[in-house]
Amino acid sequence: MPVCQWSQSQGPAVSGGCHSWGMTNESDRTVAVGVDWDAEAAGFDEEPDHGLRAPEVRLAWAERLRAWLPERPADVLDLGCGTGSLALLAAEQGHRVTGVDSSPAMLERARAKLAGRDAVFLTGDAAAPPVGERLFDVVLVRHVLWALPDPARVLRHWRGLLRPGGRFVLVEGVWGIVTPVGIPADRLTALLTPLAGHVRVEPLSAQTVLWGKEVSDERYAVVATV
Ligand SMILES: C[S@@+](CC[C@H](N)C(=O)[O-])C[C@H]1O[C@@H](n2cnc3c(N)ncnc32)[C@H](O)[C@@H]1O
């Protein structure tokens, strides 16, 4: 079982969502191991596409989210929510957000960022979120699915958390050139096709403003309605 260790020069740096992650390749999947997300939390928002601090980057993500999320206020489940940057944009657009992350330090920042908003944050595993019998209109995930063991199984579980007419909004990619990691759009759409009535892929690599820099690797969003 080969193990690939990222270096900043090889791959996605931090804006790919996986700098310094240890990777274990197991034929059809790549699993990020050994990342101390609590240690990453303090500096996480310094990357343009993480903290969304630059107005033009923030606006670009807000516009994309507005296009991907329902027009009416919806229940959004943000899995692997990190510091809550996308959760905040969704809340600002009138949605009710439940964020789940396994890192208490990430969640501490998310709770502070969304203080006073219609949002709750839970500590737990994104693959099996601790939401009981609750159902949601949207499962929103950015830069997390690719690193979870057995994405096919995880997607089936998430499908069960969606109301009829609900949707997946998944922002993923393949980062790096020497030893690329991630999940290609065609693989993700193949996994979603049996679970969703309509699957739409939106390429994002050319949207420089989203990343705060030019990128040459594969970045995309999938909106899949069930
Ligand atoms: C690359 S960051 C993405 C954060 C956020 N989705 C964003 O786009 O800004 C990955 C996040 O997933 C969380 N995470 C990783 N594996 C997880 C798991 N199995 N369950 C819950 N959270 C997880 C990490 O703690 C971290 O906050």
Ligand as a Chemical Component Dictionary entry (heavy atoms), coordinates in Angstrom:
data_LIG
# 
_chem_comp.id                   LIG 
_chem_comp.type                 NON-POLYMER 
_chem_comp.pdbx_formal_charge   0 
_chem_comp.three_letter_code    LIG 
# 
loop_
_chem_comp_atom.comp_id 
_chem_comp_atom.atom_id 
_chem_comp_atom.alt_atom_id 
_chem_comp_atom.type_symbol 
_chem_comp_atom.charge 
_chem_comp_atom.model_Cartn_x 
_chem_comp_atom.model_Cartn_y 
_chem_comp_atom.model_Cartn_z 
_chem_comp_atom.pdbx_ordinal 
LIG C1  C1  C 0  -10.063 20.905 3.756  1  
LIG S1  S1  S 1  -11.008 21.267 5.170  2  
LIG C2  C2  C 0  -12.520 21.884 4.422  3  
LIG C3  C3  C 0  -13.331 22.728 5.355  4  
LIG C4  C4  C 0  -14.568 23.350 4.728  5  
LIG N1  N1  N 0  -15.415 22.336 4.132  6  
LIG C5  C5  C 0  -14.182 24.363 3.695  7  
LIG O1  O1  O 0  -14.367 24.108 2.516  8  
LIG O2  O2  O -1 -13.699 25.444 4.083  9  
LIG C6  C6  C 0  -11.474 19.662 5.739  10 
LIG C7  C7  C 0  -12.349 19.692 6.973  11 
LIG O3  O3  O 0  -12.929 18.417 7.145  12 
LIG C8  C8  C 0  -12.830 18.025 8.483  13 
LIG N2  N2  N 0  -12.818 16.568 8.491  14 
LIG C9  C9  C 0  -11.903 15.743 7.937  15 
LIG N3  N3  N 0  -12.296 14.476 8.080  16 
LIG C10 C10 C 0  -13.480 14.502 8.741  17 
LIG C11 C11 C 0  -14.394 13.513 9.168  18 
LIG N4  N4  N 0  -14.190 12.206 8.934  19 
LIG N5  N5  N 0  -15.500 13.911 9.814  20 
LIG C12 C12 C 0  -15.752 15.223 10.060 21 
LIG N6  N6  N 0  -14.924 16.194 9.660  22 
LIG C13 C13 C 0  -13.806 15.841 9.001  23 
LIG C14 C14 C 0  -11.566 18.671 9.003  24 
LIG O4  O4  O 0  -11.588 18.819 10.399 25 
LIG C15 C15 C 0  -11.602 20.000 8.264  26 
LIG O5  O5  O 0  -12.309 20.959 9.001  27 
# 
loop_
_chem_comp_bond.comp_id 
_chem_comp_bond.atom_id_1 
_chem_comp_bond.atom_id_2 
_chem_comp_bond.value_order 
_chem_comp_bond.pdbx_ordinal 
LIG C1  S1  SING 1  
LIG S1  C2  SING 2  
LIG S1  C6  SING 3  
LIG C2  C3  SING 4  
LIG C3  C4  SING 5  
LIG C4  N1  SING 6  
LIG C4  C5  SING 7  
LIG C5  O1  DOUB 8  
LIG C5  O2  SING 9  
LIG C6  C7  SING 10 
LIG C7  O3  SING 11 
LIG C7  C15 SING 12 
LIG O3  C8  SING 13 
LIG C8  N2  SING 14 
LIG C8  C14 SING 15 
LIG N2  C9  SING 16 
LIG N2  C13 SING 17 
LIG C9  N3  DOUB 18 
LIG N3  C10 SING 19 
LIG C10 C11 SING 20 
LIG C10 C13 DOUB 21 
LIG C11 N4  SING 22 
LIG C11 N5  DOUB 23 
LIG N5  C12 SING 24 
LIG C12 N6  DOUB 25 
LIG N6  C13 SING 26 
LIG C14 O4  SING 27 
LIG C14 C15 SING 28 
LIG C15 O5  SING 29 
# 
